[in-house]
């Protein structure tokens, strides 16, 4: 039986932050559909995803040897500066509560209680049946649990969060009338469920979001006015006065932070006075103003493509085709700011090629932010570099944007992808057991061939891929590709499939000696 985990150590915190961000990314559309309170602007899931993604990226940027206190403080800071929307700001404050307790100890029960208390204190006019109720119920449910067993504490907190979420329609009339549970509470439940998953080592690909019931009534209309958010550099005394001023000015007021840095969120009839109040209190920055009744389109002119590349040669290929390139190292993701900057550089209508399944969540988050600024952004489902190259080959900036996206998506979808790499650890794969040093041949994300020779495995992978049909084979060599590899593969293809065209590029990527595409 696995030993009890005594402390949420830095690696566990990193795993939890990333798992929570990814789970919220997958569930964001379902959570957005629940969003009727405080306004039905349909963005709670997106806001929670972006908030947790900011926290995850903050802790992932730390060196491996930092202590728990630094990791927790960084998690809290990342959530604070990246918090978006009413629920995102509240959840960031809950993370701060956890960080205050767990940076110096292992009492998860006390951390959950502190998280619930700080979250409620952040809201000027707390309402039951919201994320606040879910957090408080989860915290209360574990106070009598053995605090030495973090797994049981987390498991019971997650279970009670799910139960409390189901109770929210009975606590808040607008939820009952609309046939939904609270959107912010649904996101908080996923955050706690992913924490339990990390502590119990029991992961899931899907975390349930209760769908609207058959009793769904027309959702509450978004009232006129503005959502105003900004970070604020100010001392505690100034913030206390600011709370009173903004509370008299509007509603949905949430102010979180401390130590001189605050995140301010409020809904007001006029945006200007809310910003001016921040100026009187301190120095507001990262100011975001959204008209609640209607989102206007203010994007820059022009059509562009953003492509993510893991290799200098690959990056040069994409740039030659006119794409704005976001570079990354193999096995890593680009940062959210880098993705967002590239989208904004590309123009007002932008197709994004993530070219890796793990990059898609960051691309989707950056696209959502860019859309708020008026850009039209579509993230294409490219899972590999060769699919990105196929999509870019049919890109036509003179076509209607939607038609261009369809054509690029179709080209990527008709491109099978594979690669050859070397195993760095023992693992059970779909092709059997592999050991360190074995050469692995991957097709469409699964291990198809295990061997000892890179040439032999590459030949087998190409043969299997073209056996299913295809007219064009693309080979992209990496930094560790052996001399003459592509010449030998070309000779092999001439003998078995002389009808197939072959294109070879030097991608210079690390980690993967060969990338393969078959169209």
N, C-alpha and C positions, 0 to 999 in steps of 0.2 A: 504493500500500500504506500502511496506517495506520501512523504513527510509533509507535515503542515508548513505552509509558508509563514514565516514569522514577520516579514517586513516587505513592503512594496519597494523593492530595490530599483535603482535607476533603469536597468534593462526592462523590468516589468512595467515601469511607468512609461517608457518609450513605446513598448508594445501596445499598451492600453491606449495611449493617445492616438497612435496610428490606426489601430483597429476601430476605435470609436469614430475617428474622422472618416474612414472608409465605409463603415456601416451607415453612418449618416448620409454619406454621399450616395450610397445605393438606395436609401430610403427617402431621400429628400423630396422626390416628386409626390410620393404617397403622403408625406407629412404636410407638404404644401397644400394638398387637397383638403386637409382637415382645418385649415387656418380660417377661423371666423372671429376670433377674439385676440386682441382688443379691436383690430380692424381686419376685414376679410381681404387682405392684400396678397394672400397666397404665396408667402415667401418664408414662412417660419422654418421649414425644412432646409431650405437653401441657406438661411442665415445661421442656423445651428451647425450645418456642415462647414461653412466658412470659418466660424468661430473655432471649432475643434480642429480644423485643418491648420489654422494659424498656431494653435497650441502645439500640435504635433510637429510642425516644421521647426518651431522654436527649440524643442528638446532634441530633435534629430540633428540640429546644427551644433550641439555641444560635443566636446571630445568625450571619448569613452570612459576616461578615468575620473570624471567629476563625481562629487559625493551626492547623496540623496537630497540634501538641502538645496543645492544649486539646481538640480533637476526639477524639483517641485516649484521652486521660485520662478524658474524659467517657464515652466508649464503655465503657471498663473499669469505671468507677464505676457506670454504669447497669446493667451486667451483674452486678456484685457485689451491689448492693442488691436486685436483682430476681431473683437466682438461686433456683431452686426444684428440689428433688430432688437426688439424687446426681449425675446426669449434668449437670444445669444448673449446679451449683456447679463441677464440673470444667471445663466449657466456659467458664464465666466466668473461671476462672483462666488458661485458654489465651488468652482475649482480653486478659487483663492482660499475658501474655508478649509478644503481638504489639505491644501498646501501648508496652511498655517500650523496644522496639527501634525501632519505626516512628515514634514521636513525634519522634525526632531524626534519622531517616535513611530510606533507601529499601531496605535489605537485607532483602527478604522472606524469603530463606533463613534468615537469622539469627533473624528474628522467629518463623518456624515452629518452629525448633529451641528457642528460648526458651519458646514456648508449650507444647511437648511436655514440656520439663523441669519447668516450674512445675506443669503439670497432674499429673505423676507425684508431685512432691514434696508436693502437697496431700493425697494419699490415704495414709492410715495404713498400709494393707495392700494394695498394688497387685496387681491380678490381670490376667493376660494374656488376650487375647481380648475386650477391652473397648474403650471409647472411648480409653483410654490407648494401646493398641496401634495404633489407627487414626491417632491424632495423631503418634505416633513414626514410624510407617512413612512417612507423608506428608512429615515433616520430613527424614528420612534420604534419601528419594528425590530431593530437589532440591539436595542439598549440592554436587553437581558440575555443576549447570546454570548457564549464564551468568547471573550475578546482575544484569546490566544489563537483562535482558529480563524484566520483572515478569510479562508475560503468559505466557511459557513456564514460569516458576517456578510460577505459580498453576495453570496447566493440568496440569502434571505432578504437583503436589501433590494436586490433586483426583482425577486418575486413579489415583494410588497409594492414596489414601484409599478409593476405591471397591474396589480390589483387596484392600486389607487388610481391609475389611469382609467380603468374601466368605470370607476365611480365618479369621474369628473362631470359627466352629463347630469348627474343628480345634484351636483353642487352649483352648476352654472347654467342658467336657463337658456342662454343663447346656444350652448352646446346641445342641449336636449332638443330645442326647436330645429336645429340644423342636422340632427342625427349623427353627430361626430363626438369623438373624445377630444381633449385639449391637445392641440398640435405641439406646443412647447413641452407638455408633459410626456407626449410620445417620444420626443427627442431625448428628454432626460432619462426615460426608461431605457432607451438604447445605450446611453452613456453608462448607466449602471450595469446593464446586462453585459456589455463588453468588458467592464471591469471584472465581473464575476467570471467571464470566459478566460481572461488572462490568469486569474488566481486559481481556477480549477483546471486549467489546460483543456477546456472543452469548447472548441470554437465552432461557429456556425457561419454558413454563407449568407444567411438571411435572418434578420431580426424583425419580428412581426409588427406591422403597423395596422391597428384596427381600421377596417374600411368604413366609410359612411354607411349607415343602416338604410333600410328601405323607407324609413320615415323621413328621409332628407327633405327639408323645406328649403325654399330659396335662401341662399346665404345672405347674411347681413351685408348691405352695401357699404362700400368704403366711403366714409364721409369726406367732405372737402377739408383741406388742410394739408399740413406738411409733417413729415417725419424728419426731425433734425437730430443728427448725431455728430459728436466731435470728441476727440481726445482733448483733455484740458490739463495744463500745468498750473497747479494752484495749491495753496495750503488749506488745511482742514477748515479753518474759520471761514474762509472765503466760499468754500463749497457748501457749508451749512446755509449761508445766506442765499447762494445760488439755488439751492433746492427750493427754498421758500418762494423765490421769485418765479421759477419755472413752474412750480406747482400751481400758482395762481394764474399762470399764463395758458396752461394746457393740461393734457392728461397723458397717461401711459408713461409717466416720468420714472426713469430708472437712472440712478447715478452710482457707479461702482468704482472701486480703486482705493488708493491710499498712498502714502509716502510721496505725495506731490504729483502723482499722475492719476487721472480720473477718466472714465468713459461716461459720457452724458448722452442720454436718449430721451426724447420727448416728442409728443404729437401736439402741434400748435396750429392756430388759425393762420398766423403769419410767421414766416421763418426768421425774418430779420431781427426782431426783438429778442428771440431766443439766442441767436448768435451774439448779439450785442451784450446780453447778460453774461455770456461766457467771457467776453472781452473784459468786462468790469471785474470778473472774478479772478482772471488770470490770463493764460495764453492758450486760446483754442487752436487746434490744428487738426488735420485730416477731417475737415468739415464735410459732411454729406447731407444734402437736402433732397428729399424725395417728395414729389407731389402725390398724395395718397389717392386721389381720385383718378389720376391718369399719369402714365409714365410717358414722357415725351421722348422723341428720338433726336439726339443731338450729335450723332456720330460723325466722324470726319469722313470726307469724301474718299472714294477709291475702293478698289477691290484688291484683296490680298490673300496670301496663304501663309500660315505659320506651320513650320515643320520641326519636330524634335529630333535631334540627331545625336548618336552616341559614337562619334568618330570624326576625325578631321576630314577624311575623304568623303564620308557620307554628307557632312555639313556642306562641303564644297559643291557636291552634286545638287543638293537642294537649293543652295544659293544661286548656282548657275541657271536653275529653272525659275528663279525669281522669288523664291520663298524667303520669308524672314525666319532665320534659324535660331532655335533655342538649343544650346548644347548641354549635354549631360554625360556623366561617366557611366559605363555599363553597370547595370545593377542599381543605379540610383535614379531619383526623380528630380526634375528641375524644380526650383522653388516657385511658389505662387507669384511673387513679385516679378520674376523673370518671365513667366508665361504671360502675365498681364501686360508687361511692358511690350512684349513682342506683338501681342494682339493689337494694342493701341498703335503701334508703329505700322502695322500692316494696312490699316484703313478702316473704312466704315462698314464694309462687308467682308467678313473674314472666314475662311475655312481653316480649321485647325487639324493637323495630322499628328496625333500623339505618338503613333508608331510603336506603342508598347502598351500592353494591358494595364500595367502598373502606373502609367503616366496619365491615364484617362481621367482619373478623379481630379488631379491638379488642373488639367486642361479644362474640365467642366466647371470647376470653381472659378477659374480666371475668366472663362467665357461669361459666366453669370454676372460677375462684377462689371465686365465690359458692356454687357447689355443694359445695365442700369445707367450707363453713360450714353446710351443711345446707339451703340454699335449693333450690327446684325452679325451674329457669330454662330457658326455650326461646327460642332466637334465631330469629325468623321470617325467611324469605328475601325481605324487602322491599328492592327495589333503587332505589326512588324515593319521594319524599314522597307522591305520590298513592296509591301502594300502601299506605303506612302509614296514610293517612287512611281508605282502604277497609277495611283490617283493623280499625282502631279503631272504625269505624262498626258492626261486628257483634259487638264485644267484649261479653260478658255475664258479669259476675263471679259470677252465681249458677249458671252451668253448671259441670260438672266441668272441671278445668283442661285435661285432654287434649282434651276436646271443644271447649273454647273455642279452643285453639290450632289445631285442625283447621279450625274455622270461619273464624278470622282468616286463616290461611294460604290457604284456598280463596278468600276474598274478594280477597286481594292477588294471587293467581295469575290471577284473572279480570279483572285491571285492567291494560290496556296503558298504557304510560307514554311520554310524549314531552316535549321541551322545546325552546325556541328560545333561541339564544345568538348571540354575535358572535365570530367567529374573531379570535384575537390573533396568529396566525402562519400562514405558508404550510404546507400539509400536503396529502398525498394521502389522500382519504377514500373511502368506499364509494360516494359520489355524484360523485366526481371531485375535481379540484384546487380547494382553497379558498385564498384569500389574506386577509391581515389586513383586517378591516373587513367581510368577507362575513358575511351572516346565515345561520346553520346551523339547519336543522330536524332534530331527532333523534327517532327512534322506536325504542323498546326498546333504547337504547344505541348505535344506529348512525346515521350521518348519512344522512338520506333526501332532504333538499332543500338546495340552496345558492342563495341569491338576494341581491338588493341591498336589498330592502324587508322590514322586520320584519313589517308587516301581511300582505304577500303570502305570505311564508314561513309565518307562523302559520296563515293560512287553508289553505294547501296541506297542512300537517301535520295539522290537524284533519280536513280532508276525507278524507285517506288513512286516518286512524285509524278514523273512523266508517264508512268504506266496508266494513270487515271485520266490521261489526255492533257493537251496543252500545246500551244504553238510557239511560246517564247519562254526560254529559261534565262533567268537573271542570276548571276553569281557575284557576290560582293565579298572580296577577300579582306581578312582582318590582319592585324599587326603580326599575329603568330602563324599566319598561313605558310605552309612549307613551299619552297620554291618549286614551280612547275605544276602545282596542284590543278590550276584551272586548265592548263594545256592537257593534262591527263584526262580531266573530265570532258573536255571538248572532244578528244579522240574517242572516248567511250560513247559519247552521244552520236558522233558521226557514224559509228557502227551500228547502234541500236535504234536511233531516231534521227535519221538524216533530214527529215522534214522539219525539225524543230530549229528555230533561230536561237542563237546564244548571244547574250550581252554580258560583258565582264567589267566590273568596276573595282577599283582599289578603295575600300572604305576606311582602312586604317583603324578599324575599331578594335578595342581590346576585349578579351574574354571569349570572343566568338571568331575562330579562324575563318569560318565561312558562313555566309548568309545565302539562302537559296529562295528564289521565287519562281513559280510556274504559272503562267497565264494561258 
